[in-house]
Amino acid sequence: MAYVLSHALRRQFTVSALKSAQGPSAVAGDHAGGYKVWKRLSFLVAMPAVGLCMLNAYLKHQEEHGHPRPEFVKYEYLRIRTKRFPWGDGTKSLFHNPHVNALPDGYEDGH
């Protein structure tokens, strides 16, 4: 009984060692041609989805570009600066846009 058990264990370890030594294969067994599926999915699903997202972003930008910017109202609880930013002149945020982002005293450009 011990011989049968040790023989089965040795065989299992040998087979698993051979399989792991060969490594996974994309063309072995039931996965033959799997790259074709992913290639088709990339071209037929992913690329049109990226194109639709780009179109959506472009149309939203065009829609918002036509609206005027809201008038600046100096509220005491907005744009509080307790210490200076460590870049530039210290009053503008890292990704500052002078047309959209107001400073504590108002917009930079007079538009």
Distance bins in CASP14 RR format, pairs under 12 A and 6 or more apart:
PFRMAT RR
TARGET T0000
AUTHOR 0000-0000-0000
RMODE 2
METHOD distances of the structure
MODEL  1
1 7 0 0 0 0 0 1 0 0 0 0 0
1 8 0 0 0 0 0 1 0 0 0 0 0
2 8 0 0 0 0 0 1 0 0 0 0 0
2 9 0 0 0 0 0 1 0 0 0 0 0
3 9 0 0 0 0 0 1 0 0 0 0 0
3 10 0 0 0 0 0 1 0 0 0 0 0
4 10 0 0 0 0 0 1 0 0 0 0 0
4 11 0 0 0 0 0 1 0 0 0 0 0
5 11 0 0 0 0 0 1 0 0 0 0 0
5 12 0 0 0 0 0 1 0 0 0 0 0
6 12 0 0 0 0 0 1 0 0 0 0 0
6 13 0 0 0 0 0 1 0 0 0 0 0
7 13 0 0 0 0 0 1 0 0 0 0 0
7 14 0 0 0 0 0 1 0 0 0 0 0
8 14 0 0 0 0 0 1 0 0 0 0 0
8 15 0 0 0 0 0 1 0 0 0 0 0
9 15 0 0 0 0 0 1 0 0 0 0 0
9 16 0 0 0 0 0 1 0 0 0 0 0
10 16 0 0 0 0 0 1 0 0 0 0 0
10 17 0 0 0 0 0 1 0 0 0 0 0
11 17 0 0 0 0 0 1 0 0 0 0 0
11 18 0 0 0 0 0 1 0 0 0 0 0
12 18 0 0 0 0 0 1 0 0 0 0 0
12 19 0 0 0 0 0 1 0 0 0 0 0
13 19 0 0 0 0 0 1 0 0 0 0 0
13 20 0 0 0 0 0 1 0 0 0 0 0
14 20 0 0 0 0 0 1 0 0 0 0 0
14 21 0 0 0 0 0 1 0 0 0 0 0
15 21 0 0 0 0 0 1 0 0 0 0 0
15 22 0 0 0 0 0 1 0 0 0 0 0
16 22 0 0 0 0 0 1 0 0 0 0 0
16 23 0 0 0 0 0 1 0 0 0 0 0
17 23 0 0 0 0 0 1 0 0 0 0 0
19 25 0 0 0 0 0 1 0 0 0 0 0
19 28 0 0 0 0 0 1 0 0 0 0 0
22 28 0 0 0 0 1 0 0 0 0 0 0
22 29 0 0 0 0 0 1 0 0 0 0 0
24 31 0 0 0 0 1 0 0 0 0 0 0
25 31 1 0 0 1 0 0 0 0 0 0 0
25 32 0 0 0 0 1 0 0 0 0 0 0
25 33 0 0 0 0 0 1 0 0 0 0 0
25 34 0 0 0 0 0 1 0 0 0 0 0
25 35 0 0 0 0 0 1 0 0 0 0 0
26 32 0 0 0 0 1 0 0 0 0 0 0
26 33 1 0 0 1 0 0 0 0 0 0 0
26 34 1 0 0 1 0 0 0 0 0 0 0
26 35 1 0 0 1 0 0 0 0 0 0 0
26 36 0 0 0 0 0 1 0 0 0 0 0
26 37 0 0 0 0 0 1 0 0 0 0 0
26 38 0 0 0 0 1 0 0 0 0 0 0
27 33 1 0 0 1 0 0 0 0 0 0 0
27 34 0 0 0 0 1 0 0 0 0 0 0
27 35 0 0 0 0 1 0 0 0 0 0 0
27 36 0 0 0 0 0 1 0 0 0 0 0
28 34 0 0 0 0 0 1 0 0 0 0 0
31 37 0 0 0 0 1 0 0 0 0 0 0
31 38 0 0 0 0 0 1 0 0 0 0 0
33 39 0 0 0 0 1 0 0 0 0 0 0
33 40 0 0 0 0 0 1 0 0 0 0 0
34 40 0 0 0 0 1 0 0 0 0 0 0
34 41 0 0 0 0 0 1 0 0 0 0 0
35 41 0 0 0 0 0 1 0 0 0 0 0
35 42 0 0 0 0 0 1 0 0 0 0 0
36 42 0 0 0 0 0 1 0 0 0 0 0
36 43 0 0 0 0 0 1 0 0 0 0 0
36 44 0 0 0 0 0 1 0 0 0 0 0
37 43 0 0 0 0 0 1 0 0 0 0 0
37 44 0 0 0 0 0 1 0 0 0 0 0
37 45 0 0 0 0 0 1 0 0 0 0 0
38 44 0 0 0 0 0 1 0 0 0 0 0
38 45 0 0 0 0 0 1 0 0 0 0 0
38 46 0 0 0 0 1 0 0 0 0 0 0
39 45 0 0 0 0 0 1 0 0 0 0 0
39 46 0 0 0 0 0 1 0 0 0 0 0
39 47 0 0 0 0 0 1 0 0 0 0 0
40 46 0 0 0 0 0 1 0 0 0 0 0
40 47 0 0 0 0 0 1 0 0 0 0 0
41 47 0 0 0 0 1 0 0 0 0 0 0
41 48 0 0 0 0 0 1 0 0 0 0 0
41 49 0 0 0 0 0 1 0 0 0 0 0
42 48 0 0 0 0 0 1 0 0 0 0 0
42 49 0 0 0 0 0 1 0 0 0 0 0
42 50 0 0 0 0 0 1 0 0 0 0 0
43 49 0 0 0 0 0 1 0 0 0 0 0
43 50 0 0 0 0 0 1 0 0 0 0 0
45 51 0 0 0 0 0 1 0 0 0 0 0
45 52 0 0 0 0 0 1 0 0 0 0 0
46 52 0 0 0 0 0 1 0 0 0 0 0
46 53 0 0 0 0 0 1 0 0 0 0 0
47 53 0 0 0 0 0 1 0 0 0 0 0
47 54 0 0 0 0 0 1 0 0 0 0 0
48 54 0 0 0 0 0 1 0 0 0 0 0
48 55 0 0 0 0 0 1 0 0 0 0 0
49 55 0 0 0 0 0 1 0 0 0 0 0
49 56 0 0 0 0 0 1 0 0 0 0 0
50 56 0 0 0 0 0 1 0 0 0 0 0
50 57 0 0 0 0 0 1 0 0 0 0 0
51 57 0 0 0 0 1 0 0 0 0 0 0
51 58 0 0 0 0 1 0 0 0 0 0 0
51 59 0 0 0 0 0 1 0 0 0 0 0
52 58 0 0 0 0 0 1 0 0 0 0 0
52 59 0 0 0 0 0 1 0 0 0 0 0
53 59 0 0 0 0 0 1 0 0 0 0 0
53 60 0 0 0 0 0 1 0 0 0 0 0
54 60 0 0 0 0 0 1 0 0 0 0 0
54 61 0 0 0 0 0 1 0 0 0 0 0
55 61 0 0 0 0 0 1 0 0 0 0 0
55 62 0 0 0 0 0 1 0 0 0 0 0
56 62 0 0 0 0 0 1 0 0 0 0 0
56 63 0 0 0 0 0 1 0 0 0 0 0
57 63 0 0 0 0 0 1 0 0 0 0 0
57 64 0 0 0 0 0 1 0 0 0 0 0
58 64 0 0 0 0 0 1 0 0 0 0 0
58 65 0 0 0 0 0 1 0 0 0 0 0
59 65 0 0 0 0 0 1 0 0 0 0 0
60 66 0 0 0 0 0 1 0 0 0 0 0
60 67 0 0 0 0 0 1 0 0 0 0 0
61 67 0 0 0 0 0 1 0 0 0 0 0
64 99 0 0 0 0 0 1 0 0 0 0 0
64 100 0 0 0 0 0 1 0 0 0 0 0
65 99 0 0 0 0 0 1 0 0 0 0 0
65 100 0 0 0 0 0 1 0 0 0 0 0
67 100 0 0 0 0 0 1 0 0 0 0 0
68 99 0 0 0 0 0 1 0 0 0 0 0
68 111 0 0 0 0 1 0 0 0 0 0 0
69 97 0 0 0 0 0 1 0 0 0 0 0
69 98 0 0 0 0 0 1 0 0 0 0 0
69 99 1 0 0 1 0 0 0 0 0 0 0
69 100 1 0 0 1 0 0 0 0 0 0 0
69 101 0 0 0 0 0 1 0 0 0 0 0
69 102 0 0 0 0 1 0 0 0 0 0 0
69 106 0 0 0 0 0 1 0 0 0 0 0
69 107 1 0 0 1 0 0 0 0 0 0 0
69 108 0 0 0 0 0 1 0 0 0 0 0
69 109 0 0 0 0 1 0 0 0 0 0 0
69 110 0 0 0 0 0 1 0 0 0 0 0
69 111 1 0 0 1 0 0 0 0 0 0 0
70 99 0 0 0 0 0 1 0 0 0 0 0
70 100 0 0 0 0 0 1 0 0 0 0 0
70 102 0 0 0 0 1 0 0 0 0 0 0
70 106 0 0 0 0 0 1 0 0 0 0 0
70 107 0 0 0 0 0 1 0 0 0 0 0
71 102 0 0 0 0 0 1 0 0 0 0 0
71 106 0 0 0 0 0 1 0 0 0 0 0
71 107 0 0 0 0 1 0 0 0 0 0 0
71 110 0 0 0 0 0 1 0 0 0 0 0
71 111 0 0 0 0 0 1 0 0 0 0 0
72 78 0 0 0 0 0 1 0 0 0 0 0
72 79 0 0 0 0 0 1 0 0 0 0 0
72 100 0 0 0 0 0 1 0 0 0 0 0
72 101 0 0 0 0 0 1 0 0 0 0 0
72 102 1 0 1 0 0 0 0 0 0 0 0
72 103 0 0 0 0 1 0 0 0 0 0 0
72 104 0 0 0 0 0 1 0 0 0 0 0
72 105 0 0 0 0 1 0 0 0 0 0 0
72 106 1 0 1 0 0 0 0 0 0 0 0
72 107 1 0 1 0 0 0 0 0 0 0 0
72 108 0 0 0 0 0 1 0 0 0 0 0
72 109 0 0 0 0 0 1 0 0 0 0 0
72 110 0 0 0 0 0 1 0 0 0 0 0
72 111 0 0 0 0 0 1 0 0 0 0 0
73 79 0 0 0 0 0 1 0 0 0 0 0
73 102 0 0 0 0 1 0 0 0 0 0 0
73 106 0 0 0 0 1 0 0 0 0 0 0
73 107 0 0 0 0 0 1 0 0 0 0 0
74 80 0 0 0 0 0 1 0 0 0 0 0
74 102 0 0 0 0 1 0 0 0 0 0 0
74 103 0 0 0 0 0 1 0 0 0 0 0
74 104 1 0 0 1 0 0 0 0 0 0 0
74 105 1 0 0 1 0 0 0 0 0 0 0
74 106 1 0 0 1 0 0 0 0 0 0 0
74 107 0 0 0 0 0 1 0 0 0 0 0
75 102 0 0 0 0 0 1 0 0 0 0 0
75 104 0 0 0 0 0 1 0 0 0 0 0
75 106 0 0 0 0 0 1 0 0 0 0 0
76 104 0 0 0 0 0 1 0 0 0 0 0
77 104 0 0 0 0 0 1 0 0 0 0 0
78 101 0 0 0 0 0 1 0 0 0 0 0
78 102 0 0 0 0 1 0 0 0 0 0 0
78 103 0 0 0 0 0 1 0 0 0 0 0
78 104 0 0 0 0 1 0 0 0 0 0 0
78 105 0 0 0 0 0 1 0 0 0 0 0
78 106 0 0 0 0 0 1 0 0 0 0 0
79 91 0 0 0 0 1 0 0 0 0 0 0
79 92 0 0 0 0 0 1 0 0 0 0 0
79 93 0 0 0 0 1 0 0 0 0 0 0
79 101 0 0 0 0 1 0 0 0 0 0 0
79 102 1 0 0 1 0 0 0 0 0 0 0
79 103 1 0 0 1 0 0 0 0 0 0 0
79 104 1 0 1 0 0 0 0 0 0 0 0
79 105 0 0 0 0 1 0 0 0 0 0 0
79 106 0 0 0 0 1 0 0 0 0 0 0
79 107 0 0 0 0 0 1 0 0 0 0 0
80 103 0 0 0 0 0 1 0 0 0 0 0
80 104 1 0 0 1 0 0 0 0 0 0 0
81 89 0 0 0 0 0 1 0 0 0 0 0
81 90 0 0 0 0 1 0 0 0 0 0 0
81 91 1 0 0 1 0 0 0 0 0 0 0
81 92 0 0 0 0 0 1 0 0 0 0 0
81 93 0 0 0 0 0 1 0 0 0 0 0
81 103 0 0 0 0 1 0 0 0 0 0 0
81 104 1 0 0 1 0 0 0 0 0 0 0
81 105 0 0 0 0 0 1 0 0 0 0 0
82 104 0 0 0 0 0 1 0 0 0 0 0
83 90 0 0 0 0 1 0 0 0 0 0 0
83 91 0 0 0 0 0 1 0 0 0 0 0
84 90 1 0 1 0 0 0 0 0 0 0 0
84 91 1 0 0 1 0 0 0 0 0 0 0
84 92 0 0 0 0 0 1 0 0 0 0 0
84 93 0 0 0 0 0 1 0 0 0 0 0
84 104 0 0 0 0 0 1 0 0 0 0 0
85 91 1 0 0 1 0 0 0 0 0 0 0
85 92 1 0 0 1 0 0 0 0 0 0 0
85 93 1 0 0 1 0 0 0 0 0 0 0
85 94 1 0 0 1 0 0 0 0 0 0 0
85 95 0 0 0 0 0 1 0 0 0 0 0
85 96 0 0 0 0 1 0 0 0 0 0 0
85 103 0 0 0 0 0 1 0 0 0 0 0
86 92 0 0 0 0 0 1 0 0 0 0 0
86 93 0 0 0 0 0 1 0 0 0 0 0
86 94 0 0 0 0 1 0 0 0 0 0 0
87 93 0 0 0 0 1 0 0 0 0 0 0
87 94 1 0 0 1 0 0 0 0 0 0 0
87 95 0 0 0 0 0 1 0 0 0 0 0
87 96 0 0 0 0 1 0 0 0 0 0 0
88 94 0 0 0 0 1 0 0 0 0 0 0
88 96 0 0 0 0 1 0 0 0 0 0 0
89 96 0 0 0 0 0 1 0 0 0 0 0
89 103 0 0 0 0 0 1 0 0 0 0 0
89 108 0 0 0 0 0 1 0 0 0 0 0
90 96 0 0 0 0 0 1 0 0 0 0 0
90 103 0 0 0 0 0 1 0 0 0 0 0
90 104 0 0 0 0 0 1 0 0 0 0 0
91 98 0 0 0 0 0 1 0 0 0 0 0
91 101 0 0 0 0 0 1 0 0 0 0 0
91 102 0 0 0 0 0 1 0 0 0 0 0
91 103 1 0 1 0 0 0 0 0 0 0 0
91 104 1 0 0 1 0 0 0 0 0 0 0
91 105 0 0 0 0 1 0 0 0 0 0 0
91 106 0 0 0 0 0 1 0 0 0 0 0
91 108 0 0 0 0 1 0 0 0 0 0 0
92 98 0 0 0 0 1 0 0 0 0 0 0
92 100 0 0 0 0 0 1 0 0 0 0 0
92 101 1 0 0 1 0 0 0 0 0 0 0
92 102 0 0 0 0 0 1 0 0 0 0 0
92 103 1 0 0 1 0 0 0 0 0 0 0
92 104 0 0 0 0 0 1 0 0 0 0 0
92 107 0 0 0 0 0 1 0 0 0 0 0
92 108 0 0 0 0 1 0 0 0 0 0 0
93 100 0 0 0 0 0 1 0 0 0 0 0
93 101 1 0 0 1 0 0 0 0 0 0 0
93 102 0 0 0 0 0 1 0 0 0 0 0
93 103 0 0 0 0 1 0 0 0 0 0 0
93 104 0 0 0 0 0 1 0 0 0 0 0
94 101 0 0 0 0 0 1 0 0 0 0 0
95 101 0 0 0 0 1 0 0 0 0 0 0
96 102 0 0 0 0 0 1 0 0 0 0 0
96 103 0 0 0 0 1 0 0 0 0 0 0
96 107 0 0 0 0 0 1 0 0 0 0 0
96 108 0 0 0 0 1 0 0 0 0 0 0
96 109 0 0 0 0 0 1 0 0 0 0 0
97 103 0 0 0 0 0 1 0 0 0 0 0
97 107 0 0 0 0 0 1 0 0 0 0 0
97 108 0 0 0 0 1 0 0 0 0 0 0
97 109 0 0 0 0 0 1 0 0 0 0 0
98 106 0 0 0 0 0 1 0 0 0 0 0
98 107 1 0 0 1 0 0 0 0 0 0 0
98 108 1 1 0 0 0 0 0 0 0 0 0
98 109 1 0 1 0 0 0 0 0 0 0 0
98 110 0 0 0 0 1 0 0 0 0 0 0
98 111 0 0 0 0 1 0 0 0 0 0 0
99 107 1 0 0 1 0 0 0 0 0 0 0
99 108 0 0 0 0 1 0 0 0 0 0 0
99 109 1 0 0 1 0 0 0 0 0 0 0
99 110 0 0 0 0 1 0 0 0 0 0 0
99 111 1 0 0 1 0 0 0 0 0 0 0
100 106 0 0 0 0 0 1 0 0 0 0 0
100 107 0 0 0 0 1 0 0 0 0 0 0
100 108 0 0 0 0 0 1 0 0 0 0 0
100 109 0 0 0 0 0 1 0 0 0 0 0
100 111 0 0 0 0 0 1 0 0 0 0 0
101 107 0 0 0 0 1 0 0 0 0 0 0
101 108 0 0 0 0 1 0 0 0 0 0 0
101 109 0 0 0 0 0 1 0 0 0 0 0
102 108 0 0 0 0 1 0 0 0 0 0 0
102 109 0 0 0 0 0 1 0 0 0 0 0
102 110 0 0 0 0 0 1 0 0 0 0 0
103 109 0 0 0 0 0 1 0 0 0 0 0
END
